[in-house]
């Protein structure tokens, strides 16, 4: 098991950096919300401000204001480090969910959906008189980056890479735990459980996609309505300004005529 110590240290270091990035992300979110609340939701007061945490060299990871993008890898690397720690300690472990835990995939997808919904919800807290396209794009970054991280972690890192690799490590260690002495039966039961979990995950994924599409349609509808309101507002303001300008010109012309009359009378 000593051969696993370098791998454990590397994964542990990745977990530490990931948790620091998550803490830095949370601090940046708190700082941004403090400035946002102090500005009364006025995006103009935040135009020159960018979210910053307490670790400057990790500010590049502050890409969303839900902190989901940094939490998912922190949780994943922590689970991997704990799994390797169990193997190094010689503890027998089941391969069913190794190196993560039951429901980890669903949790990551749910976190991605949470980040998506949070990015949309934040839009409603902006002052509608000063909200800009940059503010909307900022909220869209929160929605998309959290969903992207969940999808990449579950479907491109977790299932195709991490689980097979760690299961091979577990098999070579001789610490794989089975329900009974018949390994073939245990594998058959594992395959059945994985198939059922995959079907359930697909069903949940379709539900999440349908919910996301409904939310997105509602957002687009609301955005179109706000755009029309802004267009009508600016049209009214322009008309009022033109009217004021015309009145000012009329008063100026009247004053000039009076001055001319006074000058003529004095002459």
ABEGO torsion letter per residue (X at the ends): XAAAAAAAAAAAAAAAAAAAAAAAAAAAAAAAAAAAAAAGGBAAAAAABBBBBABAAAAAABABAAGAAAAAAAAAAAAAAAAAAAAAAGBBBBAAAOABBBGAAAAAAAAAAAAAAAAAAAAAABBAAABBAAAAAAAAAAAAAAAAAAAAAAAAAAAAAAAAAAAAAAAAAGABBBABABAAAAAAAAAAAAAAAAAAAAAAAAAAAAAAAAAAAAAAAAAAAAAAAAAAAAAAAAAAAAAAAAAAAAAAAAAAAAAAAAAAAAX
